[in-house]
């Protein structure tokens, strides 16, 4: 009989620890998702402002500025693909 209570006690402790760990991991995932969404919106805002400034396309056509413009655009697209949203 003592073996039953010992095994039952171990299983209850294991279940409690597992529930605590899973809850903790879910909270961390939600925090990372919120951070990714905020970061995506920030990059998207920067990209929209850059597009508004460069109405004629002169910045994008310039060598140095166009390279930075292209890098920002690639970063935004990578982040959009990572978060599951496409611009």
C-alpha positions in Angstrom: 0.0 0.0 0.0 2.9 2.4 0.8 4.2 1.8 -2.8 0.9 3.1 -4.2 1.0 6.3 -2.1 4.6 6.8 -3.0 4.0 6.5 -6.7 0.8 8.6 -6.4 2.7 11.3 -4.6 5.5 11.3 -7.2 3.0 11.6 -10.0 1.2 14.5 -8.3 4.4 16.4 -7.7 5.5 15.7 -11.3 2.1 16.9 -12.6 2.3 20.1 -10.5 5.9 20.9 -11.7 4.9 20.2 -15.3 1.8 22.4 -15.2 4.0 25.2 -13.6 6.6 24.8 -16.4 4.1 24.8 -19.2 2.4 27.9 -17.9 5.7 29.6 -17.6 6.7 28.7 -21.1 3.3 29.9 -22.5 3.8 33.3 -20.8 7.2 33.6 -22.3 5.9 32.8 -25.8 3.1 35.4 -25.5 5.7 38.0 -24.4 7.8 37.2 -27.4 4.8 37.4 -29.8 3.9 40.8 -28.3 7.5 42.0 -28.8 7.6 40.7 -32.4 4.3 42.4 -33.2 5.5 45.7 -31.7 8.8 45.4 -33.6 7.0 44.7 -36.8 4.7 47.7 -36.4 7.7 49.9 -35.6 9.6 48.7 -38.8 6.4 49.1 -40.8 6.0 52.7 -39.6 9.6 53.5 -40.5 9.1 51.9 -43.9 5.9 53.9 -44.5 7.7 57.1 -43.6 10.6 56.4 -45.9 8.2 55.7 -48.8 6.3 58.9 -48.0 9.6 60.9 -48.1 10.8 59.2 -51.2 7.7 59.9 -53.4 9.8 60.4 -56.6 12.1 57.4 -56.0 15.2 59.5 -55.9 16.5 58.0 -52.7 15.9 54.5 -53.8 17.8 55.2 -57.1 20.8 56.7 -55.3 23.7 54.3 -54.7 24.4 54.8 -51.0 20.9 55.8 -49.8 19.3 53.2 -52.1 21.4 50.5 -50.4 20.2 51.5 -46.9 16.7 51.8 -48.3 17.0 48.3 -49.7 18.4 46.9 -46.4 15.5 48.4 -44.4 13.0 46.9 -46.9 14.6 43.5 -46.7 14.6 43.6 -42.9 10.9 44.5 -42.9 10.1 41.7 -45.3 12.0 39.2 -43.2 10.2 40.3 -40.1 6.9 40.1 -41.9 7.6 36.6 -43.1 8.7 35.6 -39.5 5.5 37.0 -38.0 3.4 35.4 -40.7 2.3 38.7 -42.2 3.3 40.0 -45.6 3.4 43.7 -46.5 
